[in-house]
Amino acid sequence: MRSGNGRHRRPRQAPAIIVAAGVTGAGLAIPLFGAAGAQAAQTATWDHVAECESGGMWSANEGNGFYGGLQLTLDMWKKYGGTEYAPRPDLASRSQQISVAEAILGDRGPDAWPSCALGAGLTDGGGAPDVDPGSTATPD
């Protein structure tokens, strides 16, 4: 007879030193975002966009050419640096998808999500979201 409840522990995604380095680097980069006038949205706003786009499923892949919670195309994912995290948006974490979406928002504005931006409250400008996308690809 086995002990436990049959669930596996979630593996650690990165050693603490890498996470600390990423947090430190992010702390240094945040003032640069303000200086450049970057556009950003709060994570709750991105959750609303994802709810509208994919029913809130960050791993959505319906076979229609749009992937992840924010329904990004592969071209958008590649153009805005998403392949640093995963081959497709649906294979990336929520934070990684939001990080790429921030780059898209900064370049294209909320019109990149024409059906959902207005209803979700996605607008030009705003504060930087509180996400840490990490820097390693997610396992297959």
DSSP file with accessible surface (Angstrom, degrees, kcal/mol):
  #  RESIDUE AA STRUCTURE BP1 BP2  ACC     N-H-->O    O-->H-N    N-H-->O    O-->H-N    TCO  KAPPA ALPHA  PHI   PSI    X-CA   Y-CA   Z-CA
    1    1 A M              0   0  240      0, 0.0     2,-0.2     0, 0.0     0, 0.0   0.000 360.0 360.0 360.0 135.0    0.0    0.0    0.0
    2    2 A R        -     0   0  235      1,-0.1     2,-0.2     2,-0.0     0, 0.0  -0.557 360.0-132.7 -88.0 152.6    1.4    3.4   -0.9
    3    3 A S        +     0   0  120     -2,-0.2     3,-0.4     2,-0.0     2,-0.1  -0.589  65.4  37.7 -95.8 165.8    1.5    6.4    1.3
    4    4 A G  S    S-     0   0   75     -2,-0.2    -2,-0.0     1,-0.2     0, 0.0  -0.306  97.9 -73.3  89.2-175.0    0.4    9.9    0.3
    5    5 A N        -     0   0  117      2,-0.2    -1,-0.2    -2,-0.1     3,-0.1   0.251  66.0-102.8-107.3  12.6   -2.6   11.0   -1.8
    6    6 A G  S    S+     0   0   67     -3,-0.4     2,-0.3     1,-0.3    -2,-0.1   0.482  81.2 126.3  85.0  -0.9   -1.2    9.9   -5.2
    7    7 A R        -     0   0  201      1,-0.0     2,-0.3     0, 0.0    -1,-0.3  -0.693  55.6-129.7 -92.2 147.1   -0.3   13.4   -6.3
    8    8 A H        -     0   0  181     -2,-0.3     2,-0.2    -3,-0.1    -1,-0.0  -0.681  24.2-110.7 -91.7 148.6    3.2   14.3   -7.4
    9    9 A R        -     0   0  231     -2,-0.3    -1,-0.1     1,-0.1     0, 0.0  -0.513  36.7-108.5 -73.1 145.7    5.1   17.2   -6.0
   10   10 A R        -     0   0  199     -2,-0.2    -1,-0.1     1,-0.1     3,-0.1  -0.598  37.3-119.8 -74.4 127.4    5.6   20.0   -8.5
   11   11 A P        -     0   0  105      0, 0.0     2,-0.2     0, 0.0    -1,-0.1  -0.348  29.0-102.4 -68.8 149.6    9.2   20.2   -9.6
   12   12 A R        -     0   0  192      1,-0.1     0, 0.0    -2,-0.0     0, 0.0  -0.482  25.8-151.8 -68.4 140.5   11.2   23.3   -8.9
   13   13 A Q  S    S+     0   0  136      1,-0.3    -1,-0.1    -2,-0.2   123,-0.0   0.799  70.9   2.3 -87.6 -30.2   11.5   25.4  -12.0
   14   14 A A  S    S-     0   0   21    120,-0.0    -1,-0.3   122,-0.0     5,-0.0  -0.987  80.0 -97.0-155.6 146.0   14.8   27.2  -11.3
   15   15 A P    >>  -     0   0   73      0, 0.0     4,-1.9     0, 0.0     3,-0.7  -0.275  41.7-111.9 -61.3 151.6   17.4   27.2   -8.6
   16   16 A A  H 3> S+     0   0   62      1,-0.2     4,-2.9     2,-0.2     5,-0.2   0.841 115.5  59.6 -56.5 -35.8   17.0   30.0   -6.0
   17   17 A I  H 3> S+     0   0  134      1,-0.2     4,-2.2     2,-0.2    -1,-0.2   0.906 106.1  47.8 -64.0 -36.2   20.2   31.7   -7.2
   18   18 A I  H <> S+     0   0   71     -3,-0.7     4,-2.4     2,-0.2    -1,-0.2   0.923 112.4  48.6 -69.8 -42.1   18.8   32.1  -10.7
   19   19 A V  H  X S+     0   0   63     -4,-1.9     4,-2.6     2,-0.2     5,-0.2   0.937 111.7  49.7 -61.8 -44.2   15.5   33.4   -9.3
   20   20 A A  H  X S+     0   0   50     -4,-2.9     4,-2.6     1,-0.2    -2,-0.2   0.914 110.7  50.0 -61.7 -40.7   17.3   35.9   -7.1
   21   21 A A  H  X S+     0   0   62     -4,-2.2     4,-2.8    -5,-0.2    -1,-0.2   0.912 111.2  49.5 -64.9 -39.4   19.4   37.1  -10.1
   22   22 A G  H  X S+     0   0   32     -4,-2.4     4,-2.5     2,-0.2    -2,-0.2   0.907 111.5  48.0 -66.0 -40.9   16.3   37.5  -12.2
   23   23 A V  H  X S+     0   0   84     -4,-2.6     4,-2.3     2,-0.2    -2,-0.2   0.926 113.1  48.4 -65.6 -42.3   14.5   39.5   -9.4
   24   24 A T  H  X S+     0   0   90     -4,-2.6     4,-1.6    -5,-0.2    -2,-0.2   0.939 112.7  48.3 -62.9 -45.0   17.6   41.7   -9.0
   25   25 A G  H  X S+     0   0   35     -4,-2.8     4,-1.8     1,-0.2    -2,-0.2   0.898 110.5  51.2 -63.0 -39.0   17.9   42.2  -12.7
   26   26 A A  H  X S+     0   0   46     -4,-2.5     4,-2.1     1,-0.2    -1,-0.2   0.897 106.2  55.4 -65.4 -37.7   14.2   43.1  -12.9
   27   27 A G  H  < S+     0   0   44     -4,-2.3    -1,-0.2     1,-0.2    -2,-0.2   0.861 110.3  45.8 -63.1 -33.5   14.6   45.6  -10.1
   28   28 A L  H  < S+     0   0  129     -4,-1.6     4,-0.4     1,-0.2    -1,-0.2   0.822 113.9  48.7 -76.6 -31.6   17.3   47.3  -12.1
   29   29 A A  H >X S+     0   0   34     -4,-1.8     4,-1.4     1,-0.2     3,-0.8   0.780  92.0  76.6 -81.6 -26.4   15.3   47.3  -15.3
   30   30 A I  H >X S+     0   0   94     -4,-2.1     4,-1.5     1,-0.3     3,-0.6   0.904  91.6  53.1 -57.3 -43.5   12.1   48.7  -13.9
   31   31 A P  H 3> S+     0   0   86      0, 0.0     4,-1.8     0, 0.0    -1,-0.3   0.872 105.0  57.6 -61.4 -28.0   13.3   52.3  -13.7
   32   32 A L  H <> S+     0   0  122     -3,-0.8     4,-1.7    -4,-0.4    -2,-0.2   0.864 100.7  56.2 -68.6 -33.7   14.3   52.0  -17.4
   33   33 A F  H <X>S+     0   0  112     -4,-1.4     5,-2.1    -3,-0.6     4,-0.6   0.935 107.9  47.8 -61.8 -45.1   10.7   51.1  -18.3
   34   34 A G  H ><5S+     0   0   62     -4,-1.5     3,-0.8     1,-0.2    -2,-0.2   0.893 109.7  52.9 -63.2 -37.9    9.5   54.3  -16.7
   35   35 A A  H 3<5S+     0   0   88     -4,-1.8    -1,-0.2     1,-0.2    -2,-0.2   0.845 110.3  47.6 -68.2 -31.4   12.1   56.4  -18.5
   36   36 A A  H 3<5S-     0   0   85     -4,-1.7    -1,-0.2    -5,-0.1    -2,-0.2   0.509 110.2-120.7 -88.4  -4.4   11.1   54.9  -21.9
   37   37 A G  T <<5 -     0   0   59     -3,-0.8    -3,-0.2    -4,-0.6    -2,-0.1   0.893  43.6-171.1  68.7  37.6    7.4   55.5  -21.3
   38   38 A A      < -     0   0   48     -5,-2.1     2,-0.4    -6,-0.1    -1,-0.1  -0.260  19.2-125.3 -64.1 149.9    6.6   51.9  -21.7
   39   39 A Q        +     0   0   53     63,-0.2     2,-0.3    86,-0.1    67,-0.2  -0.757  39.4 161.1 -93.3 143.7    3.0   50.7  -21.9
   40   40 A A        -     0   0    8     85,-0.4     2,-0.3    -2,-0.4    83,-0.2  -0.984  25.7-148.1-156.6 161.9    1.9   48.0  -19.5
   41   41 A A        -     0   0    8     -2,-0.3    85,-0.1    85,-0.1    81,-0.1  -0.961  30.8-103.1-133.2 151.4   -1.2   46.5  -17.9
   42   42 A Q    >>  -     0   0   95     -2,-0.3     4,-1.8    87,-0.1     3,-0.6  -0.345  34.6-112.5 -69.1 155.4   -1.8   45.0  -14.5
   43   43 A T  H 3> S+     0   0   33      1,-0.3     4,-2.3     2,-0.2     5,-0.2   0.856 117.1  59.3 -60.9 -34.1   -1.9   41.2  -14.3
   44   44 A A  H 3> S+     0   0   53      1,-0.2     4,-1.8     2,-0.2    -1,-0.3   0.884 104.1  51.8 -62.2 -35.5   -5.6   41.3  -13.4
   45   45 A T  H <> S+     0   0   29     -3,-0.6     4,-2.3     2,-0.2    -1,-0.2   0.925 108.7  49.8 -66.0 -42.1   -6.2   43.1  -16.7
   46   46 A W  H  X S+     0   0    0     -4,-1.8     4,-2.7     1,-0.2    -2,-0.2   0.876 107.4  55.0 -64.7 -35.1   -4.3   40.4  -18.6
   47   47 A D  H  X S+     0   0   56     -4,-2.3     4,-2.3     2,-0.2    -1,-0.2   0.898 107.9  49.6 -63.0 -37.3   -6.4   37.8  -16.7
   48   48 A H  H  X S+     0   0  111     -4,-1.8     4,-2.0     2,-0.2    -2,-0.2   0.903 110.4  49.7 -67.2 -40.8   -9.6   39.5  -18.0
   49   49 A V  H  X S+     0   0    0     -4,-2.3     4,-3.1     1,-0.2     5,-0.2   0.938 112.0  48.6 -61.4 -45.6   -8.1   39.5  -21.6
   50   50 A A  H  X S+     0   0    0     -4,-2.7     4,-3.0     1,-0.2     6,-2.3   0.888 108.2  54.3 -62.9 -38.3   -7.4   35.8  -21.3
   51   51 A E  H  X S+     0   0  120     -4,-2.3     4,-1.2     4,-0.3    -1,-0.2   0.922 114.4  41.2 -61.2 -42.1  -10.9   35.1  -19.9
   52   52 A a  H  < S+     0   0   73     -4,-2.0    -2,-0.2     2,-0.2    -1,-0.2   0.920 121.5  40.9 -70.4 -44.4  -12.3   36.8  -23.0
   53   53 A E  H  < S+     0   0   52     -4,-3.1    -2,-0.2    16,-0.2    -3,-0.2   0.881 138.3   3.0 -73.8 -43.2   -9.9   35.3  -25.5
   54   54 A S  H >< S-     0   0   22     -4,-3.0     3,-1.0    15,-0.4    -3,-0.2   0.215 100.6 -97.2-133.9  12.2   -9.6   31.7  -24.3
   55   55 A G  T 3< S-     0   0   47     -4,-1.2    -4,-0.3    -5,-0.4    -3,-0.1   0.731  82.5 -63.0  71.6  20.0  -12.0   31.3  -21.3
   56   56 A G  T 3  S+     0   0   24     -6,-2.3     2,-1.0    13,-0.3    -1,-0.2   0.580  97.1 142.1  80.5  11.3   -9.0   31.9  -19.1
   57   57 A M    X   -     0   0   93     -3,-1.0     3,-1.6    -7,-0.4    -1,-0.2  -0.746  31.2-172.1 -89.6 103.3   -7.1   28.8  -20.3
   58   58 A W  T 3  S+     0   0   45     -2,-1.0    11,-0.8     1,-0.3    34,-0.2   0.675  86.4  51.9 -70.0 -15.2   -3.4   29.8  -20.4
   59   59 A S  T 3  S+     0   0   82      9,-0.2    -1,-0.3    10,-0.1    31,-0.1   0.122  80.5 149.2-105.9  22.5   -2.6   26.5  -22.1
   60   60 A A    <   +     0   0    2     -3,-1.6     8,-2.9     7,-0.1     2,-0.2  -0.296  12.5 161.3 -63.7 132.5   -5.3   26.8  -24.9
   61   61 A N  B     +A   67   0A  66      6,-0.2     6,-0.1    29,-0.1    -1,-0.1  -0.696   2.2 165.0-149.8  91.9   -4.5   25.2  -28.2
   62   62 A E        -     0   0  133      4,-0.6     5,-0.1    -2,-0.2    -2,-0.0   0.344  57.6-109.9 -93.1   3.4   -7.7   24.8  -30.2
   63   63 A G  S    S+     0   0   65      3,-0.3     4,-0.1     1,-0.1    -2,-0.0   0.687  89.4 113.4  77.7  17.7   -5.9   24.2  -33.6
   64   64 A N  S    S-     0   0   88      2,-0.4     3,-0.1     0, 0.0    -1,-0.1   0.285  95.5 -97.2-104.8   8.4   -7.0   27.5  -35.0
   65   65 A G  S    S+     0   0   34      1,-0.3     9,-0.4     8,-0.0     2,-0.4   0.457  96.9 101.7  90.6  -0.6   -3.6   29.2  -35.2
   66   66 A F        -     0   0   92      7,-0.1    -4,-0.6     8,-0.1    -2,-0.4  -0.961  53.2-167.8-119.2 139.6   -3.9   31.0  -32.0
   67   67 A Y  B   > +AB  61  72A  36      5,-2.5     5,-2.4    -2,-0.4     3,-0.2  -0.913  34.4   7.1-132.5 152.3   -2.3   29.8  -28.8
   68   68 A G  T > 5S-     0   0    0     -8,-2.9     3,-1.2    -2,-0.3    -9,-0.2  -0.032  97.7 -51.3  76.9-178.9   -2.3   30.4  -25.0
   69   69 A G  T 3 5S+     0   0    0    -11,-0.8   -15,-0.4     1,-0.3   -13,-0.3   0.807 138.5  44.3 -63.4 -31.0   -4.5   32.4  -22.8
   70   70 A L  T 3 5S-     0   0    0     -3,-0.2    -1,-0.3   -12,-0.2    -2,-0.2   0.321 108.0-123.6-100.5   7.2   -4.0   35.6  -24.9
   71   71 A Q  T < 5 +     0   0   22     -3,-1.2     2,-0.3     1,-0.2    -3,-0.2   0.931  43.6 177.7  51.3  60.2   -4.5   33.8  -28.2
   72   72 A L  B   < -B   67   0A   0     -5,-2.4    -5,-2.5    -6,-0.1    -1,-0.2  -0.659  25.9-124.9 -90.7 148.0   -1.2   34.8  -29.8
   73   73 A T     >  -     0   0   34     -2,-0.3     4,-2.5    -7,-0.2     5,-0.2  -0.480  25.4-113.0 -82.9 162.6   -0.1   33.7  -33.2
   74   74 A L  H  > S+     0   0   52     -9,-0.4     4,-2.6     1,-0.2     5,-0.2   0.880 118.1  55.7 -63.3 -36.4    3.2   31.9  -33.7
   75   75 A D  H  > S+     0   0  127      2,-0.2     4,-2.8     1,-0.2    -1,-0.2   0.927 109.8  44.9 -61.7 -44.5    4.4   34.9  -35.7
   76   76 A M  H  > S+     0   0   22      2,-0.2     4,-2.2     1,-0.2     6,-0.3   0.927 112.4  52.4 -63.5 -44.1    3.6   37.3  -32.8
   77   77 A W  H  <>S+     0   0    0     -4,-2.5     5,-3.0     1,-0.2     6,-0.5   0.921 115.2  40.7 -58.4 -45.1    5.2   34.9  -30.3
   78   78 A K  H ><5S+     0   0  119     -4,-2.6     3,-1.5     4,-0.2    -2,-0.2   0.933 113.4  52.7 -70.1 -46.0    8.4   34.7  -32.3
   79   79 A K  H 3<5S+     0   0  148     -4,-2.8    -2,-0.2     1,-0.3    -1,-0.2   0.852 112.5  44.9 -60.3 -35.6    8.6   38.5  -33.2
   80   80 A Y  T 3<5S-     0   0   32     -4,-2.2    -1,-0.3    -5,-0.2    -2,-0.2   0.143 123.2 -96.6-102.8  21.5    8.2   39.6  -29.6
   81   81 A G  T X 5S+     0   0   31     -3,-1.5     3,-1.5    -5,-0.1     4,-0.3   0.587  77.8 136.1  86.4  12.2   10.7   37.1  -28.1
   82   82 A G  G >>< +     0   0    0     -5,-3.0     3,-2.3    -6,-0.3     4,-1.8   0.812  61.5  70.7 -64.8 -28.7    8.4   34.4  -26.9
   83   83 A T  G 34 S+     0   0   77     -6,-0.5    -1,-0.3     1,-0.3    -5,-0.1   0.659  82.4  74.4 -67.9  -9.8   10.6   31.6  -28.2
   84   84 A E  G <4 S+     0   0  112     -3,-1.5    -1,-0.3     1,-0.1    -2,-0.2   0.800 110.6  28.9 -64.0 -26.9   13.0   32.5  -25.4
   85   85 A Y  T <4 S-     0   0   19     -3,-2.3    53,-1.8     1,-0.4    -2,-0.2   0.825 134.4 -18.6-101.4 -44.9   10.5   30.8  -23.1
   86   86 A A     <  -     0   0    2     -4,-1.8    -1,-0.4    51,-0.2     6,-0.1  -0.980  59.4-107.0-161.9 159.1    8.8   28.1  -25.1
   87   87 A P  S    S+     0   0   69      0, 0.0    -4,-0.1     0, 0.0    -1,-0.1   0.818 105.4  17.4 -65.4 -29.7    8.2   27.1  -28.8
   88   88 A R  S >  S-     0   0   77     -6,-0.1     3,-1.4     1,-0.1     4,-0.4  -0.974  79.9-114.8-139.0 155.7    4.5   28.2  -28.6
   89   89 A P  G >  S+     0   0    0      0, 0.0     3,-1.7     0, 0.0   -20,-0.2   0.865 112.5  60.4 -59.1 -37.0    2.5   30.4  -26.2
   90   90 A D  G 3  S+     0   0   17      1,-0.3   -29,-0.1   -22,-0.2     4,-0.1   0.703 103.8  52.1 -68.0 -14.7    0.4   27.5  -24.9
   91   91 A L  G <  S+     0   0   62     -3,-1.4    -1,-0.3     2,-0.1     2,-0.2   0.475  98.6  83.9 -95.8  -4.3    3.5   25.8  -23.7
   92   92 A A  S <  S-     0   0   11     -3,-1.7    -6,-0.1    -4,-0.4    45,-0.1  -0.578  85.4-101.0 -96.9 161.1    4.7   28.9  -21.8
   93   93 A S     >  -     0   0   39     -2,-0.2     4,-2.5    40,-0.2     5,-0.2  -0.268  34.1-106.0 -73.5 165.2    3.6   30.0  -18.3
   94   94 A R  H  > S+     0   0   77      1,-0.2     4,-2.5     2,-0.2     5,-0.2   0.927 122.3  50.7 -54.8 -47.6    1.1   32.7  -17.6
   95   95 A S  H  > S+     0   0   29      1,-0.2     4,-2.3     2,-0.2    -1,-0.2   0.887 109.6  50.0 -62.7 -38.3    3.8   35.1  -16.6
   96   96 A Q  H  > S+     0   0    9      2,-0.2     4,-2.1     1,-0.2    -1,-0.2   0.916 110.7  49.4 -67.6 -40.5    5.8   34.3  -19.7
   97   97 A Q  H  X S+     0   0    0     -4,-2.5     4,-2.6     1,-0.2    -2,-0.2   0.913 111.5  49.1 -64.0 -40.8    2.8   34.9  -21.9
   98   98 A I  H  X S+     0   0    0     -4,-2.5     4,-2.3     2,-0.2    -2,-0.2   0.913 107.6  55.3 -65.7 -39.2    2.1   38.2  -20.1
   99   99 A S  H  X S+     0   0   34     -4,-2.3     4,-1.3     1,-0.2    -2,-0.2   0.931 111.9  42.7 -59.8 -44.8    5.7   39.3  -20.6
  100  100 A V  H  X S+     0   0    3     -4,-2.1     4,-2.1     1,-0.2     3,-0.3   0.915 111.3  55.7 -67.9 -40.4    5.5   38.8  -24.4
  101  101 A A  H  X S+     0   0    0     -4,-2.6     4,-3.2     1,-0.2    -2,-0.2   0.860 102.0  57.6 -61.3 -34.3    2.0   40.4  -24.4
  102  102 A E  H  X S+     0   0   25     -4,-2.3     4,-2.5     2,-0.2    -1,-0.2   0.902 105.8  49.3 -62.2 -40.4    3.6   43.5  -22.8
  103  103 A A  H  X S+     0   0   46     -4,-1.3     4,-1.6    -3,-0.3    -2,-0.2   0.911 112.6  47.8 -64.5 -40.7    6.0   43.8  -25.7
  104  104 A I  H  X>S+     0   0    0     -4,-2.1     4,-3.7     2,-0.2     5,-0.7   0.938 111.3  50.4 -64.6 -45.2    3.1   43.5  -28.1
  105  105 A L  H  X5S+     0   0    0     -4,-3.2     4,-1.6     1,-0.2    -2,-0.2   0.912 109.4  51.8 -59.6 -41.7    1.1   46.1  -26.2
  106  106 A G  H  <5S+     0   0   41     -4,-2.5    -1,-0.2   -67,-0.2    -2,-0.2   0.838 120.5  33.5 -64.4 -32.7    4.1   48.4  -26.3
  107  107 A D  H  <5S+     0   0  101     -4,-1.6    -2,-0.2    -3,-0.2    -1,-0.2   0.898 135.8  18.4 -89.8 -45.4    4.5   48.1  -30.0
  108  108 A R  H  <5S-     0   0  120     -4,-3.7     3,-0.5    -5,-0.2    -3,-0.2   0.559  94.2-139.4-107.7 -14.4    0.9   47.6  -31.3
  109  109 A G    ><< -     0   0    8     -4,-1.6     3,-1.7    -5,-0.7    -1,-0.2  -0.149  52.1 -44.9  78.1-177.4   -1.3   48.9  -28.5
  110  110 A P  G >  S+     0   0   20      0, 0.0     3,-2.2     0, 0.0     7,-0.3   0.674 120.5  84.4 -66.0 -14.0   -4.5   47.3  -27.3
  111  111 A D  G 3  S+     0   0  133     -3,-0.5    -2,-0.1     1,-0.3     4,-0.1   0.655  70.6  78.8 -64.7 -11.1   -5.7   46.9  -30.9
  112  112 A A  G <  S+     0   0   15     -3,-1.7    -1,-0.3     1,-0.3     3,-0.1   0.724 101.8  39.0 -66.3 -19.7   -3.7   43.6  -31.0
  113  113 A W  S X> S+     0   0    4     -3,-2.2     4,-2.7    -4,-0.1     3,-0.8  -0.605  77.4 166.5-124.2  68.2   -6.7   42.2  -29.0
  114  114 A P  T 34 S+     0   0  104      0, 0.0     4,-0.3     0, 0.0    -1,-0.1   0.810  72.3  45.5 -62.0 -32.1   -9.5   43.9  -30.9
  115  115 A S  T 34 S+     0   0  110      1,-0.1     4,-0.2    -3,-0.1    -4,-0.1   0.759 127.0  23.8 -81.3 -24.2  -12.4   41.8  -29.5
  116  116 A a  T <> S+     0   0    5     -3,-0.8     4,-2.0    -6,-0.2     6,-0.3   0.612  95.3  85.6-119.5 -18.7  -11.3   41.8  -25.9
  117  117 A A  H  X>S+     0   0    7     -4,-2.7     5,-2.6    -7,-0.3     4,-0.9   0.935  94.5  43.7 -57.8 -50.6   -9.2   44.9  -25.1
  118  118 A L  H >45S+     0   0  159     -4,-0.3     3,-1.0    -5,-0.3    -1,-0.2   0.953 116.0  45.9 -63.5 -49.5  -11.9   47.4  -24.4
  119  119 A G  H 345S+     0   0   82      1,-0.3    -1,-0.2    -4,-0.2    -2,-0.2   0.806 114.6  49.1 -64.3 -29.0  -14.1   45.0  -22.3
  120  120 A A  H 3<5S-     0   0   11     -4,-2.0    -1,-0.3     2,-0.1    -2,-0.2   0.558 115.2-114.2 -87.0 -10.0  -11.1   43.8  -20.3
  121  121 A G  T <<5 +     0   0   41     -3,-1.0     2,-0.6    -4,-0.9    -3,-0.2   0.681  58.1 159.0  85.1  18.8   -9.8   47.4  -19.6
  122  122 A L      < +     0   0    4     -5,-2.6     2,-0.3    -6,-0.3    -1,-0.3  -0.652  14.7 157.6 -79.9 119.4   -6.7   47.0  -21.6
  123  123 A T        -     0   0   85     -2,-0.6   -83,-0.1     2,-0.3     2,-0.1  -0.863  47.2 -80.9-135.0 169.1   -5.4   50.5  -22.6
  124  124 A D  S    S+     0   0   96     -2,-0.3   -18,-0.1   -85,-0.1   -85,-0.0  -0.457  97.1  12.0 -67.2 145.3   -2.3   52.3  -23.6
  125  125 A G        +     0   0   27     -2,-0.1   -85,-0.4     1,-0.1    -2,-0.3  -0.236  69.3 130.6  81.2-173.6   -0.1   53.2  -20.6
  126  126 A G        -     0   0   61    -87,-0.1   -85,-0.1   -88,-0.1    -1,-0.1  -0.429  58.5 -53.3 113.3 172.7   -0.3   51.9  -17.1
  127  127 A G        -     0   0   38     -2,-0.1   -88,-0.0     1,-0.1    -2,-0.0  -0.362  62.1 -89.4 -83.3 162.4    2.0   50.4  -14.5
  128  128 A A        -     0   0   50    -88,-0.1   -85,-0.1    -2,-0.1    -1,-0.1  -0.478  46.8-113.9 -70.2 138.8    4.3   47.5  -15.0
  129  129 A P        -     0   0   23      0, 0.0     2,-1.4     0, 0.0   -87,-0.1  -0.372  21.6-116.3 -72.2 156.3    2.7   44.1  -14.2
  130  130 A D        +     0   0  150     -2,-0.1     2,-0.3     2,-0.1   -88,-0.0  -0.634  67.6 127.5 -93.7  75.3    4.0   42.1  -11.2
  131  131 A V        -     0   0   33     -2,-1.4    -3,-0.0   -36,-0.1     0, 0.0  -0.968  46.7-156.8-130.4 149.9    5.2   39.0  -13.2
  132  132 A D        -     0   0   78     -2,-0.3   -36,-0.2     1,-0.1   -37,-0.1  -0.908   9.4-175.0-123.0  99.2    8.5   37.2  -13.3
  133  133 A P        -     0   0   25      0, 0.0   -40,-0.2     0, 0.0     3,-0.2   0.659  28.7-144.0 -72.0 -12.2    8.6   35.3  -16.6
  134  134 A G        -     0   0   35      1,-0.2  -120,-0.0   -39,-0.1  -115,-0.0  -0.194  14.0-107.3  73.1-173.9   11.9   33.6  -15.7
  135  135 A S  S    S+     0   0   72     -3,-0.1     2,-0.3     2,-0.1    -1,-0.2   0.349  81.4  88.2-138.0   7.6   14.4   32.9  -18.4
  136  136 A T  S    S-     0   0   73     -3,-0.2     2,-0.1     1,-0.0   -52,-0.0  -0.826  77.2-106.0-112.4 151.7   14.4   29.2  -19.2
  137  137 A A        -     0   0   63     -2,-0.3   -51,-0.2     1,-0.1   -52,-0.1  -0.406  38.4-111.3 -69.1 147.7   12.3   27.3  -21.6
  138  138 A T        -     0   0   32    -53,-1.8    -1,-0.1     1,-0.1   -47,-0.0  -0.521  39.3 -99.2 -77.7 148.3    9.5   25.2  -20.2
  139  139 A P              0   0  124      0, 0.0    -1,-0.1     0, 0.0     0, 0.0  -0.299 360.0 360.0 -66.7 151.4    9.9   21.4  -20.5
  140  140 A D              0   0  182     -3,-0.1   -54,-0.0   -54,-0.0   -49,-0.0  -0.368 360.0 360.0 -71.0 360.0    8.1   19.6  -23.3
